[in-house]
Amino acid sequence: MKFQASARKWRPQKFSQLIGQEHIVRTLKNAIELDRVAQAYLFSGTRGVGKTTSARVLAKALNCEQGPTPEPCDTCTHCVEIREGHSVDVLEIDGASNNGVAEARELIDNVQYSTSSCRYKVYIIDEVHMLSKSAFNALLKTLEEPPPAVVFIFATTEMNKIPETILSRCQHFEFKPLSHQQIMDQLQLICDQEEIKIDPVSLEEIAKNGAGSMRDAQSLLDQVIAFSGKSIDAGSVQQVLGIVGQDALIQFFDLILTKDGPALMETVHRTSLDGKDLGLLCRDLLEYLRNLMIVKVTKQSGSLLDQRAFDMEVLNRQAGAIHLDELQQMFQALSRADMDMKRSTLPRTVFEMALIRMLEVRPFQNIDAMIDQINTVAPSAPASVQPSRQSAANPAPVASQRAPAPTSTNPAPSQSPASRAPAASGQNKWEQIKSRAGEAKRIFATYLSQAEVLELSGEVLHLAFADPFTQGQADKDENKALLREITQAVMGSSSVKIILDCRPASSATPVQQEPGLEDNGGHKKKKENPSEQKILQDAVEILGGTIIG
């Protein structure tokens, strides 16, 4: 007998044989039982999920000699004619080649004639989104008020191209992609019936590359059988489909964990020379990262992963050696590469650049800890900053550019400009004020930490800021009122006058200057207080980070 593709040979002929579309099958069967068959149906969904097959089964159920019946017999004359495509009352029309208004008018003229032998005249229009706007408009009246015993069934893979006027005249059914397990079960059934020996890993790879389409998976199975014969192993599947196996993915990710860039680039080169598809490798790595994430965040990951295809011991080892933030950054880099490789004329280069990016990822830093470090390092002499700048070779990402520059609510006195207040008792009071301000409003404590206390008593709190921006933020009505309330509570006073000035560093008095800082002429000069923007800039420069957001 002449060879017949698996997609045709194993096409479902009854509703009970349809896979993965139970919600649609139930609705159509109930409509037949209750005699509520609509005049037009629209089946949408990705390729190979059963749209045209369901249309044919519905046509058989309506015209079966034992019906209309929820389950066609598939043996009567009408069922056989529809199955073989010979029925004169069930017409399948290709929307891509019959998309003009002339073809639509011809269809409308033929609709007026009664059926030849069947109970219903059924028009199945595949890829209906290919019809022109004029053709759609020509069908509107017929769809809304068709002749008796006429049913239209439209099928499309691009729902967004169907006009709203057509949608309002049809019952719409969305066909879902088939699950991985459903495809595997059907492929296993085919192999058992065809006496094909195949191991679970090979079956897993074929089903995965089907990407939710039963027809695609069956076509890949035919291709592998043609290459391997009656016995299929994992090596044959990888060679035919141009994919890498699980062992290669494990080795690949181990090189990423060890930051072995030369070996990683050599592996990509060998993979390309072996004829493997780097696009498929990129998607396989994305799925591998997903598996690592599942192992990382869940305690019982066995139910979420197929243990026949993955070495759980290796996944647990690799997941324990990497931070969750790093997994997320790697996933973003590969996702962007996957999209860019489809458009680029240099897909290999795009993939290699994404791998280099993966080698450099670091866990996100807590911005509070970063600001604490800046407050420690930034006021130091320039010589002390130089070693930190050398760390730029190992950058650490900054959480967000939009985040304010918070600092510790209780910074050490040696790190704050306020530590230069003349009286120790006044300094203790000032530290209490800043601490309470930080508890009430964290960012306000940041502004106060950059202030210089000129006077602090039961009657007056006089502060000087090094830049107008910080002074303006502190001088807002709500901030000023909060500062007055806290100062009165700390000083035990019923009324305290708040004075907020902006003074350049050069105007400070000698008493408030820090010893050890002199210009070329031997005169002491005051160290500048860093602003918010300056702190963020220092964070990027000293810690070698990048601003995102």
PyMOL commands that set and color helices and strands:
alter all, ss='L'
color gray80, all
select helices_A, chain A and resi 6-9+15-17+22-33+51-63+77-84+101-111+128-130+133-144+159-161+164-167+180-193+200-209+214-228+234-241+246-257+261-273+278-297+302-304+312-320+324-343+347-359+367-377+382-393+413-415+417-420+424-440+442-449+468-474+477-491+505-507+510-512+532-543
alter helices_A, ss='H'
color red, helices_A
select strands_A, chain A and resi 40-44+90-94+121-126+150-156+171-174+197-198+231-232+451-456+460-465+497-502
alter strands_A, ss='S'
color yellow, strands_A
deselect
rebuild
show_as cartoon
